[in-house]
Amino acid sequence: MAIRVMKNRANVLAGVILLFAVLVFFWTPTKTPAPPVAWPPPPAPEDVLPEVATISRSFGDDPALPAALGDDDFREMTSKFSEPDGSFMYENFLSNEQSYQDPIPNLTSVVTPGRVYLGVGPEQNFTYIAAIRPQMAFIIDIRRQNMLELLLYKALFAMAANRREFVSLLFSRQQPQGLSDASTVDDIFRGYRNSRGNRQLFESNLGRIKEGLGWLSDSDKKTVAYVYNVFFSLGPELKYSSLASGPNGPTYEQLMTLSDQGGRQWSFLASEERFRFIKEMQARNMIVPIVGDFSGPKAIRAVARYLKDRKAVVGAFYLSNVEMYIVPAQKWKAFCRNVSEFPMDTSSTFIRYVVGGYARYVRREKGLYTSTSLIGPMIDVLTAMTTGYPPSYYDLIRASR
């Protein structure tokens, strides 16, 4: 009898507990399920670059690139498109890339003439421009001094009638006898080897340069004078490491007299025809130097907007080895987003200089043994960015040749 009573009590207790559980189930508000995670995840707010305002209004409303820029438009563009002055560990007055001409034969077979050239650094851009014949060029460098050096070059192109006079002006040396338009670039520089800098010629030339660049501030004119004095002081023997410890490289003379692996000389001073092409582009203000960081918020995006407004397409973008300095994640993502803003197609081409450990990686992949210059498709960056993921630097150099 006691056992039966205990069993009944247990059954009653179990029923009460079950009833309580049912009530809790039905009366407790159901939680709203978490929304599914978007894939790929949206960028964090700090990753989003600010929108660049339309700043091409001042440069005309034509739906195509102009044949020439007016002087005021050129000056305004160098200012409006530029970012604040940045810094770099080396003061490079000239290139140190001995292989810079090697990819040009392949480059000229891929790139469509009459498009837009983009570049970085000083004089090597003129050689690439003379090779691929764009309608317009923008040279974007983080250092304001590089922009001012390119304006110095612009003034010298305006002053020089031919290559031999250009070299005389660049280094403030008297022209040697016996040179003509038919002289080879080797002959021209050989003629200047024993020529010493002429201080009087330097001062006279500098006065003409400042007059031609009269729109610059006094501070910028001082920088132009400083750069010009370096060329005067060191002459054609100037090299990348002349003024400070840094990567070694060819002299200015060697850079101008180099050839590709097939023995063809491509430098902008290799022939009068190449020199005159650059001189004529400069006269039309169609080589525009601006200050900008490749991963910055303004310069590259401003140029991209200008090109899109005019339905222009990038032909080639010379990067040198800038990519290896911006591989940290945030900078790299910003760089890839910036590049993806450019109007491009499958023929739009990167030109890059691969050094250090990256060159060893390329060596393993492609059988190369030293620092080298390569070309690769720009479209890979755009294709990857449409999925939300920037390609790695290794992805891009693996696709180069």
C-alpha positions as CSV (number, residue, x, y, z in Angstrom):
1,M,0.0,0.0,0.0
2,A,2.8,2.5,0.9
3,I,4.7,1.6,-2.3
4,R,1.5,2.3,-4.4
5,V,1.1,5.7,-2.7
6,M,4.7,6.7,-3.3
7,K,4.4,5.6,-7.0
8,N,1.2,7.8,-7.4
9,R,3.0,10.8,-5.8
10,A,5.9,10.3,-8.2
11,N,3.5,10.2,-11.2
12,V,1.8,13.4,-10.0
13,L,5.1,15.2,-9.6
14,A,6.3,14.1,-13.0
15,G,3.0,15.4,-14.5
16,V,3.4,18.7,-12.8
17,I,7.0,19.1,-14.1
18,L,5.9,18.1,-17.6
19,L,3.1,20.7,-17.5
20,F,5.4,23.4,-16.3
21,A,7.8,22.6,-19.2
22,V,5.0,22.8,-21.7
23,L,3.9,26.2,-20.4
24,V,7.5,27.6,-20.5
25,F,7.8,26.4,-24.1
26,F,4.7,28.1,-25.3
27,W,4.9,31.3,-23.2
28,T,8.6,32.2,-23.5
29,P,9.1,34.6,-26.5
30,T,11.0,33.0,-29.3
31,K,14.4,34.7,-30.1
32,T,14.8,36.2,-33.6
33,P,17.4,34.1,-35.4
34,A,20.7,35.9,-36.2
35,P,20.9,37.0,-39.8
36,P,23.1,34.9,-42.1
37,V,26.7,36.2,-42.5
38,A,27.3,37.8,-45.8
39,W,30.1,36.2,-47.9
40,P,32.4,37.7,-48.7
41,P,32.1,39.9,-45.6
42,P,31.5,43.6,-46.3
43,P,34.5,45.8,-45.6
44,A,34.9,47.4,-42.2
45,P,34.1,51.2,-42.2
46,E,37.7,52.1,-41.9
47,D,38.5,50.2,-45.1
48,V,36.1,52.2,-47.2
49,L,37.9,55.0,-49.1
50,P,36.1,58.3,-49.3
51,E,34.4,59.1,-52.6
52,V,36.4,61.4,-54.8
53,A,34.4,64.4,-55.9
54,T,34.0,65.0,-59.6
55,I,37.0,67.3,-60.3
56,S,37.2,67.0,-64.0
57,R,34.7,69.9,-64.7
58,S,37.5,72.4,-65.1
59,F,39.2,70.5,-67.8
60,G,36.4,70.6,-70.4
61,D,33.3,68.5,-71.1
62,D,34.5,66.6,-74.1
63,P,33.6,62.9,-74.0
64,A,37.1,62.0,-75.1
65,L,40.7,62.8,-74.2
66,P,41.8,66.2,-75.4
67,A,44.5,66.6,-78.1
68,A,46.2,69.0,-75.8
69,L,45.7,70.6,-72.4
70,G,45.8,74.3,-71.9
71,D,48.5,75.7,-69.6
72,D,46.0,76.7,-66.9
73,D,44.4,73.3,-67.0
74,F,47.7,71.5,-66.8
75,R,48.8,73.5,-63.8
76,E,45.4,73.0,-62.1
77,M,45.5,69.3,-62.8
78,T,48.9,68.9,-61.1
79,S,47.5,70.6,-58.1
80,K,43.9,69.3,-57.8
81,F,44.8,65.7,-58.5
82,S,47.8,65.7,-56.1
83,E,47.9,64.5,-52.5
84,P,50.2,66.0,-49.8
85,D,54.0,65.4,-50.1
86,G,55.0,62.0,-48.9
87,S,58.4,60.5,-48.1
88,F,60.6,57.6,-49.4
89,M,63.7,56.1,-48.0
90,Y,65.8,57.1,-51.0
91,E,66.3,60.3,-53.0
92,N,66.1,58.8,-56.5
93,F,67.0,61.3,-59.2
94,L,67.0,58.6,-61.8
95,S,66.2,54.9,-62.2
96,N,68.4,52.1,-61.0
97,E,66.7,49.4,-63.0
98,Q,69.1,47.9,-65.4
99,S,66.5,45.6,-66.9
100,Y,63.9,48.3,-67.6
101,Q,64.0,47.9,-71.4
102,D,63.8,44.1,-71.5
103,P,60.0,43.8,-71.4
104,I,59.4,46.5,-74.1
105,P,59.3,44.2,-77.1
106,N,56.5,42.2,-75.5
107,L,54.9,45.4,-74.2
108,T,54.6,47.0,-77.6
109,S,53.0,43.8,-79.0
110,V,50.3,43.8,-76.2
111,V,49.5,47.5,-75.6
112,T,47.2,49.4,-77.9
113,P,48.8,52.8,-78.9
114,G,46.7,56.0,-78.3
115,R,45.6,55.0,-74.8
116,V,46.7,56.3,-71.4
117,Y,50.0,55.6,-69.7
118,L,50.5,55.6,-66.0
119,G,53.8,55.5,-64.2
120,V,56.0,56.3,-61.2
121,G,59.5,57.7,-60.8
122,P,61.5,60.0,-63.1
123,E,63.1,59.6,-66.5
124,Q,62.4,55.9,-67.3
125,N,58.8,56.9,-68.0
126,F,59.8,58.8,-71.1
127,T,61.3,55.6,-72.5
128,Y,58.1,53.6,-71.9
129,I,56.0,56.5,-73.3
130,A,58.2,56.7,-76.4
131,A,57.8,52.9,-76.9
132,I,54.0,52.5,-76.6
133,R,52.8,55.9,-77.9
134,P,49.9,56.8,-75.6
135,Q,47.7,59.8,-76.1
136,M,48.2,61.0,-72.5
137,A,50.3,60.1,-69.5
138,F,50.1,60.6,-65.8
139,I,53.1,60.0,-63.6
140,I,52.2,59.5,-59.9
141,D,54.9,59.5,-57.2
142,I,54.6,59.9,-53.5
143,R,57.4,62.5,-53.5
144,R,56.7,66.1,-54.5
145,Q,60.3,66.4,-55.4
146,N,59.7,63.8,-58.2
147,M,56.9,65.9,-59.6
148,L,59.1,68.9,-59.6
149,E,61.9,67.0,-61.3
150,L,59.5,66.0,-64.0
151,L,58.6,69.7,-64.4
152,L,62.3,70.5,-64.7
153,Y,62.4,67.9,-67.5
154,K,59.4,69.5,-69.1
155,A,61.2,72.9,-69.2
156,L,64.3,71.3,-70.7
157,F,62.3,69.6,-73.4
158,A,60.8,73.0,-74.3
159,M,64.3,74.5,-74.4
160,A,66.1,71.8,-76.4
161,A,65.8,71.5,-80.2
162,N,67.4,68.0,-80.3
163,R,69.0,65.3,-78.2
164,R,72.6,66.7,-78.1
165,E,71.2,70.1,-76.9
166,F,69.0,68.4,-74.4
167,V,72.0,66.6,-72.8
168,S,73.9,69.9,-72.8
169,L,71.1,71.5,-70.9
170,L,70.5,68.7,-68.5
171,F,74.0,68.6,-67.3
172,S,75.1,72.2,-68.1
173,R,77.9,71.1,-70.4
174,Q,79.1,72.7,-73.6
175,Q,78.1,70.8,-76.7
176,P,80.9,68.9,-78.2
177,Q,81.8,69.2,-81.9
178,G,80.9,66.6,-84.4
179,L,77.4,65.6,-83.2
180,S,74.3,65.7,-85.4
181,D,70.8,64.3,-85.5
182,A,72.2,61.1,-87.0
183,S,74.5,60.5,-84.1
184,T,73.8,57.4,-82.0
185,V,73.0,57.8,-78.3
186,D,76.4,56.2,-77.6
187,D,78.1,58.8,-79.7
188,I,76.3,61.6,-77.9
189,F,77.3,60.5,-74.4
190,R,80.8,59.6,-75.5
191,G,81.1,63.2,-76.7
192,Y,80.2,64.5,-73.2
193,R,82.5,62.3,-71.2
194,N,85.4,64.7,-71.1
195,S,83.1,67.8,-70.8
196,R,83.1,69.5,-67.4
197,G,80.2,71.3,-65.9
198,N,80.0,75.0,-66.7
199,R,78.8,77.2,-63.8
200,Q,78.0,80.1,-66.1
201,L,76.0,77.9,-68.3
202,F,74.2,76.4,-65.3
203,E,73.2,79.8,-64.0
204,S,71.9,80.9,-67.4
205,N,70.0,77.7,-67.9
206,L,68.5,77.8,-64.4
207,G,67.2,81.3,-65.0
208,R,65.4,80.1,-68.2
209,I,64.0,77.1,-66.3
210,K,62.6,79.3,-63.5
211,E,61.1,81.6,-66.1
212,G,59.4,78.7,-67.8
213,L,58.1,77.4,-64.4
214,G,57.2,80.9,-63.1
215,W,53.9,79.7,-61.8
216,L,55.6,77.5,-59.1
217,S,56.0,78.8,-55.5
218,D,59.3,80.0,-54.3
219,S,59.7,76.8,-52.3
220,D,59.1,74.6,-55.3
221,K,61.6,76.7,-57.4
222,K,64.2,76.1,-54.7
223,T,63.6,72.4,-55.0
224,V,63.9,72.6,-58.8
225,A,67.2,74.4,-58.4
226,Y,68.4,71.8,-56.0
227,V,67.6,68.9,-58.3
228,Y,69.2,70.8,-61.3
229,N,72.3,71.4,-59.3
230,V,72.7,67.6,-58.7
231,F,72.6,67.0,-62.4
232,F,75.1,69.8,-63.0
233,S,77.5,68.6,-60.2
234,L,77.6,64.9,-61.1
235,G,76.9,65.0,-64.8
236,P,76.3,61.8,-66.9
237,E,78.0,59.8,-64.1
238,L,75.0,60.4,-61.8
239,K,73.6,57.2,-60.4
240,Y,71.0,56.2,-57.9
241,S,73.4,55.9,-55.0
242,S,75.5,59.0,-55.9
243,L,74.3,61.1,-52.9
244,A,73.5,58.6,-50.2
245,S,73.8,54.9,-49.4
246,G,71.2,53.0,-51.3
247,P,70.7,50.5,-54.1
248,N,73.4,50.8,-56.7
249,G,72.5,51.1,-60.4
250,P,73.7,52.3,-63.8
251,T,74.9,55.8,-64.4
252,Y,72.7,58.1,-66.4
253,E,74.8,57.5,-69.5
254,Q,74.5,53.7,-69.0
255,L,70.7,54.0,-68.6
256,M,70.4,55.9,-71.9
257,T,72.7,53.5,-73.8
258,L,71.2,50.2,-72.5
259,S,69.4,47.8,-74.8
260,D,66.9,45.0,-74.4
261,Q,68.0,41.4,-74.4
262,G,67.8,41.4,-78.2
263,G,70.2,44.3,-78.5
264,R,67.7,47.0,-79.4
265,Q,68.0,50.4,-77.8
266,W,64.7,51.9,-76.6
267,S,65.6,54.9,-74.5
268,F,64.0,58.2,-75.2
269,L,67.4,59.5,-76.3
270,A,68.1,56.5,-78.6
271,S,66.9,58.4,-81.6
272,E,65.8,61.9,-82.6
273,E,62.3,60.5,-83.4
274,R,61.8,59.1,-79.9
275,F,63.1,62.4,-78.4
276,R,60.8,64.5,-80.5
277,F,57.7,62.3,-79.6
278,I,58.3,63.2,-75.9
279,K,59.1,66.8,-76.7
280,E,55.8,67.1,-78.6
281,M,53.8,65.5,-75.9
282,Q,55.3,67.8,-73.3
283,A,54.5,70.8,-75.5
284,R,50.8,69.7,-75.6
285,N,50.9,69.3,-71.8
286,M,49.9,65.6,-72.1
287,I,52.5,64.2,-69.7
288,V,51.0,65.2,-66.3
289,P,53.1,64.7,-63.1
290,I,51.2,64.5,-59.8
291,V,51.9,63.7,-56.2
292,G,50.2,60.6,-54.9
293,D,50.4,57.5,-52.8
294,F,49.4,54.3,-54.8
295,S,47.3,53.3,-51.7
296,G,46.2,56.9,-51.0
297,P,42.6,58.2,-51.0
298,K,42.8,60.7,-53.8
299,A,45.4,60.8,-56.6
300,I,44.9,57.5,-58.4
301,R,41.1,57.7,-57.9
302,A,41.1,61.3,-59.3
303,V,42.9,60.2,-62.5
304,A,40.6,57.2,-62.8
305,R,37.6,59.5,-62.6
306,Y,39.0,61.8,-65.3
307,L,39.6,58.8,-67.6
308,K,36.2,57.4,-67.1
309,D,34.6,60.8,-67.8
310,R,36.4,60.7,-71.2
311,K,35.8,57.0,-71.9
312,A,39.6,56.5,-72.0
313,V,41.3,53.2,-71.3
314,V,44.6,52.5,-69.6
315,G,47.2,51.0,-71.9
316,A,50.1,50.5,-69.4
317,F,50.9,51.2,-65.8
318,Y,54.5,51.2,-64.8
319,L,54.7,50.3,-61.1
320,S,58.5,49.8,-60.6
321,N,58.8,47.9,-57.3
322,V,56.3,50.1,-55.4
323,E,54.1,47.1,-54.7
324,M,56.6,45.5,-52.3
325,Y,56.4,48.6,-50.1
326,I,52.7,48.5,-49.8
327,V,52.1,44.7,-49.1
328,P,50.8,45.3,-45.5
329,A,47.2,44.3,-45.6
330,Q,45.4,47.7,-45.3
331,K,47.7,49.4,-47.8
332,W,47.5,46.5,-50.2
333,K,43.7,46.4,-50.2
334,A,43.6,50.1,-50.7
335,F,46.0,49.9,-53.6
336,C,44.0,47.1,-55.3
337,R,40.8,49.1,-54.9
338,N,42.4,52.1,-56.4
339,V,43.7,50.1,-59.4
340,S,40.3,48.5,-59.9
341,E,38.8,52.0,-60.5
342,F,40.8,52.5,-63.7
343,P,39.0,51.8,-67.0
344,M,40.9,48.8,-68.5
345,D,40.5,45.7,-70.7
346,T,42.5,42.5,-71.3
347,S,45.3,44.4,-73.0
348,S,45.9,46.8,-70.2
349,T,49.3,45.9,-68.8
350,F,51.4,46.4,-65.6
351,I,55.1,46.9,-66.0
352,R,56.9,46.0,-62.8
353,Y,60.4,45.6,-61.4
354,V,60.8,42.5,-59.2
355,V,63.6,42.5,-56.6
356,G,64.8,40.7,-53.5
357,G,63.0,37.7,-52.2
358,Y,60.3,38.3,-54.7
359,A,62.8,38.0,-57.5
360,R,63.9,34.7,-56.1
361,Y,60.3,33.5,-56.1
362,V,60.0,34.5,-59.8
363,R,63.3,32.7,-60.4
364,R,61.9,29.5,-59.1
365,E,58.7,29.9,-61.1
366,K,60.2,31.1,-64.4
367,G,63.9,30.3,-64.4
368,L,65.1,33.9,-63.9
369,Y,68.1,34.5,-61.7
370,T,68.3,38.2,-60.9
371,S,66.1,41.3,-60.3
372,T,64.1,41.6,-63.4
373,S,61.4,43.7,-65.2
374,L,58.2,42.0,-66.2
375,I,54.8,42.7,-67.6
376,G,51.5,41.3,-66.4
377,P,47.7,41.9,-67.0
378,M,46.0,44.6,-65.0
379,I,42.6,42.9,-65.4
380,D,43.5,40.4,-62.8
381,V,43.2,43.0,-60.1
382,L,39.8,44.1,-61.4
383,T,38.5,40.5,-61.7
384,A,39.6,39.7,-58.2
385,M,38.2,42.8,-56.6
386,T,34.7,42.2,-58.1
387,T,34.6,39.1,-55.8
388,G,35.7,41.2,-52.8
389,Y,39.2,39.7,-52.4
390,P,42.3,41.5,-53.6
391,P,44.9,39.3,-55.3
392,S,48.2,38.9,-53.4
393,Y,51.4,40.3,-54.8
394,Y,52.6,36.7,-55.4
395,D,49.4,36.1,-57.5
396,L,50.2,39.1,-59.7
397,I,53.9,38.4,-60.2
398,R,53.1,34.8,-61.0
399,A,50.9,36.0,-63.8
400,S,53.8,38.3,-65.1
401,R,56.2,37.4,-67.9
